[in-house]
């Protein structure tokens, strides 16, 4: 039995995983089955690249379905009503001031499954995320990063 790790998600993240799973189980499965059927029509399967490719896609799709089912089964959805803004926690949006570069940035702290750097969603397990958890507005936080220590001042904590 493998070690089951809890997956922390916002409701939005949980819903996205469910939508992706539904797509993979319906449309994607049907599309791949059709590709396999067409490739079988080409005759000899031993040297049929289209068939091999379709079977490979089927295998990858089934593996992804299994992975998503496991994540959803082990999901702990954050109750947004329980999120407060006294201290930084998963689900909060945190406005920070980078002391060295004298600039402000906002990060939303999420579970590792929902990380999206383009949307400034960082993991609670990342160096910055870990350093921020449990801290209060006004505190200076030091983050050990590969390029050295980064200092942030917490300007605001929002839901």
SEDREN-794115 format. One line per field, with one value per residue: residue in one letter; x, z, y of N, C-alpha, C, O in turn; residue number from 0. Coordinates in Angstrom, 1 decimal, padded with zeros to 4 digits. Layout:
residues N
code = A / ... $
n.east = X / ... $
n.up = Z / ... $
n.north = Y / ... $
ca.east = X / ... $
ca.up = Z / ... $
ca.north = Y / ... $
c.east = X / ... $
c.up = Z / ... $
c.north = Y / ... $
o.east = X / ... $
o.up = Z / ... $
o.north = Y / ... $
pos = NUM / ... $
end
This chain:
residues 159
code = X / X / X / X / X / X / X / X / X / X / X / X / X / X / X / X / X / X / X / X / X / X / X / X / X / X / X / X / X / X / X / X / X / X / X / X / X / X / X / X / X / X / X / X / X / X / X / X / X / X / X / X / X / X / X / X / X / X / X / X / X / X / X / X / X / X / X / X / X / X / X / X / X / X / X / X / X / X / X / X / X / X / X / X / X / X / X / X / X / X / X / X / X / X / X / X / X / X / X / X / X / X / X / X / X / X / X / X / X / X / X / X / X / X / X / X / X / X / X / X / X / X / X / X / X / X / X / X / X / X / X / X / X / X / X / X / X / X / X / X / X / X / X / X / X / X / X / X / X / X / X / X / X / X / X / X / X / X / X $
n.east = 000.9 / 000.6 / 002.0 / -000.4 / -001.0 / -002.4 / -004.3 / -004.4 / -006.9 / -008.5 / -012.0 / -012.5 / -010.2 / -010.7 / -013.1 / -012.1 / -010.3 / -012.2 / -013.7 / -011.7 / -011.2 / -013.7 / -013.8 / -011.6 / -012.5 / -014.7 / -015.0 / -012.2 / -011.6 / -013.4 / -012.5 / -009.9 / -010.5 / -011.8 / -009.6 / -008.0 / -009.7 / -009.8 / -007.1 / -006.8 / -008.1 / -006.2 / -004.9 / -002.2 / -001.1 / 001.4 / 003.3 / 002.2 / 002.1 / 000.3 / -001.6 / 000.0 / 000.6 / -001.9 / -002.6 / -000.7 / -001.4 / -003.9 / -003.1 / -001.6 / -003.7 / -005.4 / -003.7 / -003.5 / -006.2 / -006.4 / -004.6 / -005.8 / -008.2 / -007.2 / -006.2 / -008.5 / -009.9 / -008.3 / -008.5 / -008.6 / -010.7 / -010.5 / -012.4 / -013.8 / -015.1 / -013.8 / -011.4 / -009.4 / -008.1 / -006.2 / -003.8 / -001.4 / -002.6 / -003.4 / -005.2 / -005.4 / -004.8 / -001.9 / -000.4 / 002.7 / 005.7 / 008.7 / 011.6 / 014.3 / 014.1 / 012.3 / 009.5 / 006.1 / 004.2 / 001.7 / 000.6 / -001.2 / -001.8 / -001.8 / -002.6 / -000.3 / -001.2 / -002.6 / -000.9 / 000.0 / 002.0 / 001.7 / -000.6 / 000.1 / -000.2 / 001.0 / 002.6 / 001.9 / 003.9 / 006.2 / 009.3 / 008.7 / 005.9 / 005.9 / 007.4 / 005.7 / 003.3 / 001.2 / 002.2 / 001.8 / 000.1 / 002.3 / 004.6 / 008.0 / 009.3 / 011.7 / 013.0 / 014.6 / 016.1 / 017.3 / 018.9 / 019.7 / 018.9 / 015.7 / 013.8 / 010.6 / 007.9 / 004.9 / 002.1 / -000.7 / -003.4 / -005.7 / -008.9 $
n.up = 000.0 / -000.9 / 000.4 / 001.4 / 000.6 / 001.9 / -000.1 / -000.4 / -001.2 / -002.7 / -003.0 / -005.7 / -006.9 / -006.5 / -007.9 / -010.5 / -010.9 / -010.8 / -013.1 / -015.1 / -014.8 / -015.5 / -018.2 / -019.2 / -018.8 / -020.4 / -023.1 / -023.9 / -023.6 / -025.5 / -027.9 / -028.1 / -028.3 / -030.7 / -032.4 / -032.1 / -033.2 / -035.9 / -036.5 / -036.3 / -038.6 / -040.5 / -040.9 / -040.5 / -037.2 / -036.1 / -037.3 / -037.1 / -036.7 / -036.1 / -034.6 / -032.4 / -031.3 / -030.6 / -028.7 / -026.8 / -026.0 / -024.9 / -022.7 / -021.3 / -020.7 / -019.1 / -016.9 / -016.0 / -015.3 / -013.1 / -011.4 / -010.9 / -009.7 / -007.4 / -006.2 / -005.8 / -004.1 / -001.8 / -001.1 / 000.8 / 001.2 / 001.6 / 003.9 / 003.1 / 004.8 / 007.2 / 006.9 / 008.1 / 008.5 / 010.2 / 010.6 / 008.1 / 006.0 / 004.2 / 001.3 / 001.7 / 000.3 / 000.0 / 000.5 / -000.2 / 000.6 / -001.1 / 000.4 / -000.4 / -003.2 / -003.2 / -003.9 / -004.4 / -004.1 / -004.8 / -003.5 / -003.7 / -001.4 / -001.9 / -002.1 / -003.2 / -005.6 / -006.9 / -007.8 / -009.7 / -011.3 / -013.1 / -012.3 / -009.8 / -007.8 / -005.2 / -003.7 / -000.5 / 000.3 / -000.8 / -000.6 / 000.0 / 000.6 / 002.8 / 004.6 / 005.0 / 006.2 / 009.0 / 009.9 / 010.7 / 009.7 / 009.0 / 010.0 / 009.4 / 007.1 / 006.5 / 003.8 / 002.9 / -000.1 / -003.2 / -004.3 / -002.1 / 001.0 / 001.2 / 002.0 / 003.1 / 003.8 / 005.4 / 004.1 / 003.8 / 004.5 / 002.9 / 002.1 $
n.north = -001.2 / 002.1 / 005.2 / 007.4 / 010.7 / 013.6 / 015.9 / 019.2 / 021.5 / 024.3 / 025.1 / 025.8 / 024.7 / 021.9 / 021.6 / 022.1 / 019.9 / 017.8 / 018.5 / 018.1 / 015.4 / 014.3 / 015.1 / 013.6 / 011.0 / 010.8 / 012.4 / 012.4 / 009.6 / 008.5 / 009.7 / 008.6 / 005.9 / 005.9 / 006.6 / 004.3 / 002.4 / 003.3 / 003.0 / 000.3 / -000.5 / -000.1 / -002.4 / -004.8 / -005.0 / -005.1 / -003.5 / -000.9 / 002.3 / 004.3 / 002.8 / 002.0 / 004.5 / 005.5 / 003.5 / 004.0 / 006.6 / 006.0 / 004.6 / 006.5 / 008.3 / 006.8 / 006.5 / 009.1 / 009.5 / 007.7 / 008.9 / 011.5 / 010.6 / 009.5 / 011.9 / 013.4 / 011.6 / 011.8 / 014.4 / 017.4 / 019.7 / 023.2 / 025.0 / 027.9 / 029.6 / 029.2 / 030.3 / 032.8 / 036.2 / 036.9 / 035.6 / 034.3 / 031.8 / 028.7 / 029.5 / 032.2 / 035.5 / 037.2 / 040.3 / 041.5 / 043.3 / 043.5 / 043.9 / 044.3 / 044.9 / 046.9 / 046.7 / 045.8 / 042.8 / 040.3 / 037.2 / 034.2 / 031.7 / 028.3 / 024.8 / 022.3 / 021.2 / 023.1 / 025.1 / 027.9 / 029.8 / 031.9 / 033.1 / 034.0 / 032.1 / 030.3 / 027.5 / 026.1 / 024.6 / 025.7 / 027.6 / 030.4 / 030.2 / 028.5 / 030.0 / 032.2 / 031.1 / 031.3 / 033.7 / 037.3 / 040.4 / 043.1 / 041.9 / 041.0 / 038.8 / 036.3 / 034.6 / 031.7 / 031.4 / 030.1 / 032.1 / 033.5 / 035.1 / 036.4 / 039.2 / 039.9 / 042.2 / 041.8 / 043.2 / 043.0 / 040.7 / 038.8 / 037.3 $
ca.east = 000.0 / 001.4 / 001.7 / -001.5 / -000.8 / -003.5 / -004.2 / -005.1 / -007.4 / -009.7 / -013.2 / -012.2 / -009.3 / -011.4 / -014.0 / -011.3 / -009.9 / -013.4 / -014.0 / -010.7 / -011.4 / -014.9 / -013.3 / -010.7 / -013.3 / -015.8 / -014.6 / -010.9 / -011.6 / -014.1 / -011.6 / -008.8 / -011.1 / -012.0 / -008.3 / -007.6 / -010.6 / -009.4 / -005.8 / -007.0 / -008.5 / -005.0 / -004.3 / -001.2 / -000.9 / 002.8 / 004.0 / 001.2 / 002.5 / -001.0 / -002.2 / 000.9 / 000.5 / -003.2 / -002.6 / 000.1 / -002.3 / -004.9 / -002.4 / -001.4 / -005.0 / -005.9 / -002.8 / -003.9 / -007.5 / -006.1 / -003.9 / -006.8 / -009.1 / -006.5 / -006.1 / -009.9 / -010.2 / -007.5 / -008.6 / -009.1 / -011.1 / -010.5 / -013.6 / -013.5 / -015.6 / -012.9 / -010.2 / -009.4 / -007.1 / -005.3 / -002.5 / -001.4 / -002.9 / -003.8 / -006.4 / -005.2 / -004.1 / -001.0 / 000.3 / 004.0 / 006.7 / 010.0 / 012.5 / 015.5 / 013.8 / 011.3 / 008.3 / 005.0 / 003.7 / 000.6 / 000.6 / -002.3 / -001.3 / -002.6 / -002.0 / 000.7 / -001.9 / -003.2 / 000.1 / -000.1 / 002.8 / 001.1 / -001.7 / 000.7 / -000.7 / 002.2 / 002.3 / 002.2 / 005.2 / 007.3 / 010.0 / 007.9 / 004.7 / 006.2 / 007.8 / 004.5 / 002.2 / 001.2 / 002.7 / 000.8 / 000.3 / 003.3 / 005.8 / 009.0 / 009.5 / 012.9 / 012.9 / 015.9 / 015.9 / 018.5 / 019.8 / 020.0 / 017.8 / 014.8 / 013.0 / 009.3 / 007.1 / 003.5 / 001.3 / -002.1 / -003.8 / -007.1 / -009.4 $
ca.up = 000.0 / -001.0 / 001.4 / 000.9 / 001.0 / 001.8 / -001.1 / 000.1 / -002.3 / -002.5 / -003.7 / -007.1 / -007.4 / -006.4 / -009.1 / -011.7 / -011.0 / -011.2 / -014.5 / -015.9 / -014.7 / -016.3 / -019.6 / -019.5 / -018.8 / -021.4 / -024.4 / -024.3 / -023.8 / -026.8 / -028.9 / -028.2 / -028.7 / -032.2 / -033.0 / -032.1 / -034.2 / -037.2 / -036.8 / -036.6 / -040.0 / -041.4 / -041.1 / -039.6 / -036.0 / -035.7 / -037.8 / -037.3 / -035.9 / -035.6 / -033.5 / -031.2 / -030.7 / -029.9 / -027.5 / -025.8 / -025.6 / -024.0 / -021.4 / -020.6 / -020.3 / -018.0 / -015.8 / -015.5 / -014.6 / -011.8 / -010.6 / -010.5 / -008.8 / -006.1 / -005.6 / -005.3 / -003.0 / -000.7 / -001.0 / 001.9 / 000.7 / 002.6 / 004.1 / 003.0 / 006.0 / 008.3 / 006.7 / 008.7 / 008.0 / 011.4 / 010.2 / 006.8 / 005.9 / 002.8 / 000.8 / 001.8 / -000.7 / 000.9 / -000.2 / 000.4 / 000.1 / -001.2 / 001.0 / -001.3 / -004.5 / -002.9 / -004.8 / -003.8 / -004.9 / -004.1 / -003.7 / -003.1 / -000.9 / -002.3 / -002.0 / -004.3 / -006.8 / -007.6 / -008.1 / -011.0 / -011.2 / -014.0 / -011.5 / -008.5 / -006.8 / -004.8 / -002.8 / 001.0 / 000.6 / -001.4 / 000.4 / 000.4 / 001.2 / 004.1 / 005.5 / 005.3 / 007.0 / 010.5 / 010.2 / 010.8 / 009.0 / 009.7 / 010.3 / 008.3 / 006.9 / 005.8 / 003.1 / 002.3 / -001.5 / -003.9 / -004.6 / -000.8 / 001.9 / 000.7 / 003.1 / 002.8 / 004.9 / 005.1 / 004.1 / 004.0 / 004.4 / 002.5 / 001.7 $
ca.north = 000.0 / 003.3 / 006.3 / 008.3 / 012.0 / 014.5 / 016.9 / 020.4 / 022.2 / 025.2 / 024.5 / 026.0 / 023.7 / 020.6 / 021.6 / 022.0 / 018.5 / 017.0 / 018.7 / 017.5 / 013.9 / 014.0 / 015.2 / 012.4 / 009.7 / 010.8 / 012.9 / 011.9 / 008.2 / 008.3 / 010.2 / 007.7 / 004.6 / 006.1 / 006.5 / 002.9 / 001.7 / 003.7 / 002.5 / -001.2 / -000.6 / 000.0 / -003.8 / -005.4 / -004.2 / -005.2 / -002.3 / 000.1 / 003.4 / 005.0 / 002.0 / 002.1 / 005.8 / 005.5 / 002.7 / 004.8 / 007.7 / 005.4 / 004.2 / 007.8 / 008.9 / 006.0 / 006.8 / 010.4 / 009.3 / 007.1 / 010.0 / 012.4 / 009.9 / 009.4 / 013.2 / 013.7 / 010.8 / 012.2 / 015.8 / 018.1 / 021.0 / 024.2 / 025.6 / 029.3 / 030.3 / 029.0 / 031.1 / 034.2 / 037.1 / 037.3 / 035.0 / 033.7 / 030.4 / 028.3 / 030.1 / 033.6 / 036.3 / 038.0 / 041.4 / 041.6 / 044.3 / 043.0 / 045.0 / 044.6 / 045.5 / 048.0 / 046.5 / 045.0 / 041.6 / 039.5 / 035.8 / 033.4 / 030.5 / 027.2 / 023.5 / 022.1 / 020.8 / 024.3 / 026.1 / 028.5 / 031.0 / 033.0 / 033.7 / 034.2 / 031.1 / 029.6 / 026.4 / 026.2 / 023.9 / 026.4 / 028.3 / 031.6 / 029.8 / 027.9 / 031.1 / 033.0 / 030.5 / 031.6 / 035.1 / 038.3 / 041.6 / 043.9 / 041.1 / 040.8 / 037.4 / 036.0 / 033.4 / 031.2 / 031.1 / 029.7 / 033.3 / 034.1 / 035.4 / 037.4 / 039.8 / 040.5 / 042.7 / 041.5 / 044.4 / 042.7 / 039.4 / 038.9 / 036.0 $
c.east = 000.9 / 001.0 / 000.7 / -001.2 / -002.0 / -003.3 / -005.0 / -005.6 / -008.4 / -010.8 / -013.0 / -011.3 / -009.9 / -012.3 / -013.2 / -010.8 / -011.0 / -013.8 / -013.0 / -010.9 / -012.6 / -014.5 / -012.5 / -011.5 / -014.3 / -015.2 / -013.2 / -010.9 / -012.3 / -013.2 / -010.5 / -009.3 / -011.3 / -010.7 / -007.8 / -008.4 / -010.1 / -008.0 / -005.9 / -007.4 / -007.4 / -004.4 / -003.3 / -000.8 / 000.6 / 003.6 / 003.1 / 001.4 / 001.3 / -001.6 / -001.3 / 000.7 / -000.8 / -003.2 / -001.8 / -000.7 / -003.3 / -004.2 / -002.1 / -002.7 / -005.5 / -005.0 / -003.2 / -005.3 / -007.3 / -005.5 / -005.0 / -007.8 / -008.5 / -006.5 / -007.5 / -010.3 / -009.5 / -007.6 / -009.2 / -009.4 / -011.2 / -011.9 / -013.4 / -014.0 / -014.7 / -011.6 / -010.3 / -008.2 / -006.1 / -003.9 / -002.6 / -001.7 / -003.3 / -005.1 / -006.4 / -004.5 / -003.2 / -000.3 / 001.6 / 004.8 / 008.1 / 011.0 / 013.6 / 015.2 / 012.7 / 010.1 / 007.3 / 004.6 / 002.6 / 000.7 / -000.7 / -001.7 / -002.2 / -001.9 / -001.2 / 000.0 / -002.4 / -002.2 / 000.0 / 000.7 / 002.3 / 000.0 / -001.2 / 000.2 / 000.5 / 001.8 / 002.6 / 003.5 / 006.4 / 008.0 / 009.3 / 006.7 / 004.9 / 006.6 / 006.7 / 003.5 / 002.4 / 001.6 / 001.5 / 001.1 / 001.4 / 004.6 / 006.7 / 009.4 / 010.8 / 012.8 / 014.2 / 015.6 / 017.3 / 019.5 / 020.1 / 018.8 / 017.0 / 013.9 / 011.7 / 008.6 / 005.7 / 002.7 / -000.2 / -002.3 / -005.3 / -007.5 / -009.5 $
c.up = 000.0 / 000.1 / 000.8 / 001.5 / 000.8 / 000.8 / -000.6 / -001.1 / -001.9 / -003.2 / -005.2 / -007.7 / -007.5 / -007.7 / -010.4 / -011.9 / -011.4 / -012.6 / -015.5 / -015.9 / -015.5 / -017.8 / -020.0 / -019.6 / -019.9 / -022.8 / -024.8 / -024.5 / -025.2 / -028.0 / -029.2 / -028.7 / -030.3 / -032.9 / -033.1 / -033.1 / -035.6 / -037.5 / -037.0 / -038.0 / -041.0 / -041.6 / -040.1 / -038.4 / -035.6 / -036.1 / -038.0 / -036.3 / -035.3 / -034.4 / -032.2 / -030.5 / -030.0 / -028.7 / -026.4 / -025.2 / -024.6 / -022.7 / -020.6 / -020.0 / -019.1 / -016.7 / -015.2 / -014.8 / -013.2 / -010.9 / -010.0 / -009.5 / -007.4 / -005.4 / -005.0 / -004.1 / -001.7 / -000.5 / 000.3 / 001.4 / 001.8 / 002.7 / 004.1 / 004.2 / 007.2 / 008.1 / 007.3 / 008.1 / 009.1 / 011.1 / 008.8 / 006.9 / 004.5 / 002.5 / 000.9 / 000.6 / 000.2 / 000.0 / 000.6 / -000.2 / 000.1 / -000.7 / 000.1 / -002.5 / -004.4 / -003.9 / -004.0 / -004.7 / -004.1 / -004.5 / -003.1 / -002.7 / -001.2 / -002.0 / -003.2 / -005.6 / -007.6 / -008.0 / -009.5 / -010.9 / -012.0 / -013.2 / -010.1 / -007.4 / -006.5 / -003.8 / -001.3 / 001.3 / -000.1 / -000.3 / 000.9 / 001.1 / 002.6 / 005.1 / 005.9 / 006.3 / 008.5 / 010.8 / 010.1 / 010.0 / 009.8 / 009.9 / 009.1 / 008.3 / 006.1 / 005.1 / 002.5 / 000.9 / -002.1 / -004.1 / -003.3 / -000.1 / 001.3 / 001.9 / 002.6 / 004.0 / 004.5 / 005.2 / 004.4 / 003.8 / 004.1 / 002.2 / 000.3 $
c.north = 001.2 / 004.3 / 007.3 / 009.7 / 012.9 / 015.6 / 018.1 / 021.2 / 023.2 / 024.5 / 024.7 / 025.0 / 022.3 / 020.5 / 021.4 / 020.6 / 017.6 / 017.2 / 018.0 / 015.9 / 013.5 / 014.1 / 014.0 / 011.1 / 009.7 / 011.2 / 012.3 / 010.4 / 007.8 / 008.6 / 009.1 / 006.3 / 004.7 / 006.0 / 005.1 / 002.1 / 002.0 / 003.0 / 001.0 / -001.4 / -000.6 / -001.4 / -004.2 / -004.5 / -004.2 / -004.1 / -001.1 / 001.3 / 004.1 / 004.2 / 002.1 / 003.4 / 006.0 / 004.7 / 003.4 / 005.9 / 007.2 / 005.1 / 005.5 / 008.4 / 008.1 / 006.2 / 008.1 / 010.3 / 008.7 / 008.1 / 011.0 / 011.8 / 009.8 / 010.8 / 013.6 / 012.9 / 011.3 / 013.7 / 016.3 / 019.5 / 022.0 / 024.9 / 027.1 / 030.1 / 030.2 / 029.8 / 032.5 / 035.0 / 037.6 / 036.8 / 034.4 / 032.2 / 030.0 / 028.9 / 031.7 / 034.2 / 037.2 / 039.0 / 041.6 / 042.8 / 043.6 / 044.1 / 045.3 / 045.3 / 046.6 / 047.9 / 045.6 / 043.9 / 040.9 / 038.1 / 035.2 / 032.1 / 029.4 / 025.9 / 023.2 / 021.7 / 022.0 / 025.4 / 026.6 / 029.8 / 032.2 / 033.7 / 034.0 / 033.3 / 030.2 / 028.5 / 026.7 / 025.5 / 024.6 / 027.2 / 029.6 / 031.2 / 029.3 / 029.1 / 032.0 / 032.4 / 030.8 / 033.0 / 036.1 / 039.5 / 042.5 / 043.2 / 041.1 / 039.3 / 037.2 / 034.7 / 033.0 / 030.7 / 030.7 / 030.9 / 034.0 / 034.4 / 036.6 / 037.9 / 040.4 / 041.1 / 042.4 / 042.7 / 044.2 / 041.2 / 039.4 / 037.4 / 035.9 $
o.east = 001.8 / -000.1 / 001.0 / -001.2 / -002.7 / -002.2 / -006.2 / -004.7 / -009.1 / -010.7 / -013.4 / -011.5 / -009.6 / -012.3 / -013.7 / -010.8 / -010.9 / -014.1 / -013.4 / -010.8 / -012.6 / -015.0 / -012.8 / -011.2 / -014.8 / -014.8 / -013.1 / -010.3 / -011.8 / -013.1 / -010.2 / -008.7 / -011.1 / -010.6 / -007.2 / -007.9 / -010.0 / -007.8 / -005.1 / -007.0 / -007.5 / -003.4 / -003.5 / -000.3 / 001.0 / 004.6 / 003.2 / 001.0 / 001.3 / -002.0 / -001.9 / 000.7 / -000.9 / -003.8 / -002.1 / -000.6 / -003.7 / -004.9 / -002.3 / -002.7 / -006.0 / -005.5 / -003.2 / -005.5 / -007.8 / -005.8 / -004.9 / -008.2 / -009.2 / -006.7 / -007.5 / -010.9 / -010.1 / -006.7 / -010.1 / -008.5 / -011.8 / -012.4 / -012.7 / -013.5 / -014.7 / -010.8 / -011.3 / -007.4 / -005.4 / -002.9 / -003.7 / -001.1 / -003.5 / -006.1 / -007.2 / -003.7 / -003.8 / 000.3 / 001.6 / 004.6 / 008.6 / 011.1 / 013.9 / 015.8 / 012.4 / 009.8 / 007.7 / 004.6 / 002.6 / 000.9 / -001.1 / -001.0 / -003.4 / -000.7 / -001.4 / 000.6 / -002.5 / -002.6 / -000.2 / 000.2 / 002.5 / -000.2 / -002.0 / 000.0 / 001.1 / 000.8 / 003.6 / 004.0 / 007.5 / 007.5 / 009.2 / 006.3 / 004.2 / 006.1 / 006.7 / 002.9 / 003.4 / 001.5 / 000.5 / 002.3 / 001.3 / 005.6 / 006.3 / 009.6 / 011.0 / 012.4 / 014.9 / 014.9 / 018.3 / 020.7 / 020.7 / 017.7 / 017.5 / 013.4 / 011.7 / 008.7 / 005.3 / 002.5 / -000.8 / -001.6 / -006.1 / -006.7 / -009.9 $
o.up = 000.8 / 000.6 / -000.2 / 002.7 / -000.2 / 000.7 / -000.5 / -001.9 / -000.8 / -004.0 / -006.0 / -008.8 / -008.4 / -008.3 / -011.3 / -013.1 / -012.2 / -013.3 / -016.5 / -017.0 / -016.3 / -018.5 / -021.1 / -020.5 / -020.3 / -023.6 / -025.9 / -025.5 / -025.9 / -028.9 / -030.3 / -029.6 / -031.0 / -034.0 / -034.1 / -033.9 / -036.4 / -038.6 / -037.8 / -038.6 / -042.1 / -042.3 / -038.9 / -038.6 / -034.8 / -035.5 / -039.0 / -035.1 / -034.1 / -033.5 / -031.1 / -029.3 / -028.9 / -027.7 / -025.2 / -024.0 / -023.6 / -021.6 / -019.4 / -018.9 / -018.1 / -015.6 / -013.9 / -013.8 / -012.2 / -009.7 / -008.9 / -008.6 / -006.4 / -004.2 / -003.9 / -003.2 / -000.6 / 000.3 / 000.8 / 001.1 / 002.8 / 001.6 / 005.1 / 004.5 / 008.1 / 009.0 / 007.0 / 007.3 / 008.9 / 011.3 / 008.3 / 007.6 / 003.6 / 003.2 / 000.3 / 000.0 / 001.1 / -001.0 / 001.8 / -001.3 / 001.2 / -001.4 / -000.1 / -002.9 / -005.4 / -004.6 / -003.2 / -005.9 / -002.8 / -005.6 / -002.0 / -003.5 / -000.7 / -001.7 / -004.3 / -006.7 / -008.8 / -008.4 / -010.5 / -010.5 / -011.6 / -013.5 / -009.2 / -006.3 / -007.3 / -003.1 / -001.1 / 002.4 / 000.1 / 000.8 / 002.1 / 002.1 / 003.5 / 006.2 / 007.0 / 007.0 / 009.1 / 012.0 / 009.6 / 009.6 / 011.0 / 010.1 / 007.9 / 009.3 / 005.0 / 005.8 / 001.9 / 000.7 / -001.5 / -004.0 / -003.3 / -000.5 / 001.0 / 002.6 / 001.6 / 005.1 / 003.4 / 006.3 / 005.0 / 003.1 / 004.8 / 002.0 / -000.3 $
o.north = 001.4 / 004.3 / 007.9 / 009.9 / 012.8 / 016.1 / 017.9 / 021.6 / 023.1 / 023.6 / 023.8 / 024.5 / 021.5 / 019.5 / 020.7 / 020.0 / 016.7 / 016.3 / 017.4 / 015.3 / 012.5 / 013.2 / 013.4 / 010.3 / 008.6 / 010.3 / 011.8 / 009.9 / 007.0 / 007.8 / 008.8 / 005.7 / 003.7 / 005.4 / 004.7 / 001.3 / 001.1 / 002.5 / 000.4 / -002.5 / -000.9 / -001.5 / -004.0 / -003.4 / -003.3 / -003.7 / -000.4 / 001.2 / 004.5 / 004.8 / 002.3 / 003.5 / 006.5 / 005.1 / 003.3 / 006.2 / 007.9 / 005.4 / 005.5 / 008.9 / 008.7 / 006.3 / 008.3 / 011.0 / 009.2 / 008.1 / 011.3 / 012.5 / 010.1 / 010.9 / 014.2 / 013.4 / 011.2 / 014.3 / 015.8 / 020.3 / 021.8 / 025.3 / 027.6 / 031.1 / 031.1 / 029.9 / 033.2 / 034.5 / 038.5 / 037.5 / 034.1 / 031.5 / 030.9 / 028.9 / 032.3 / 033.6 / 037.9 / 038.7 / 041.8 / 043.2 / 043.3 / 045.1 / 046.5 / 046.3 / 047.2 / 048.9 / 044.8 / 044.0 / 041.0 / 037.8 / 035.7 / 031.5 / 029.4 / 025.9 / 023.9 / 022.0 / 021.9 / 026.4 / 025.8 / 030.8 / 033.3 / 034.9 / 034.4 / 033.7 / 029.5 / 028.7 / 027.5 / 025.7 / 024.1 / 027.4 / 029.8 / 031.8 / 029.7 / 029.1 / 032.6 / 033.2 / 030.7 / 033.4 / 035.8 / 039.7 / 042.5 / 043.8 / 041.2 / 038.7 / 037.8 / 033.7 / 033.7 / 029.7 / 031.1 / 030.8 / 035.1 / 033.9 / 037.6 / 037.1 / 041.2 / 040.5 / 042.7 / 043.3 / 045.0 / 040.6 / 039.9 / 036.5 / 034.9 $
pos = 0 / 1 / 2 / 3 / 4 / 5 / 6 / 7 / 8 / 9 / 10 / 11 / 12 / 13 / 14 / 15 / 16 / 17 / 18 / 19 / 20 / 21 / 22 / 23 / 24 / 25 / 26 / 27 / 28 / 29 / 30 / 31 / 32 / 33 / 34 / 35 / 36 / 37 / 38 / 39 / 40 / 41 / 42 / 43 / 44 / 45 / 46 / 47 / 48 / 49 / 50 / 51 / 52 / 53 / 54 / 55 / 56 / 57 / 58 / 59 / 60 / 61 / 62 / 63 / 64 / 65 / 66 / 67 / 68 / 69 / 70 / 71 / 72 / 73 / 74 / 75 / 76 / 77 / 78 / 79 / 80 / 81 / 82 / 83 / 84 / 85 / 86 / 87 / 88 / 89 / 90 / 91 / 92 / 93 / 94 / 95 / 96 / 97 / 98 / 99 / 100 / 101 / 102 / 103 / 104 / 105 / 106 / 107 / 108 / 109 / 110 / 111 / 112 / 113 / 114 / 115 / 116 / 117 / 118 / 119 / 120 / 121 / 122 / 123 / 124 / 125 / 126 / 127 / 128 / 129 / 130 / 131 / 132 / 133 / 134 / 135 / 136 / 137 / 138 / 139 / 140 / 141 / 142 / 143 / 144 / 145 / 146 / 147 / 148 / 149 / 150 / 151 / 152 / 153 / 154 / 155 / 156 / 157 / 158 $
end
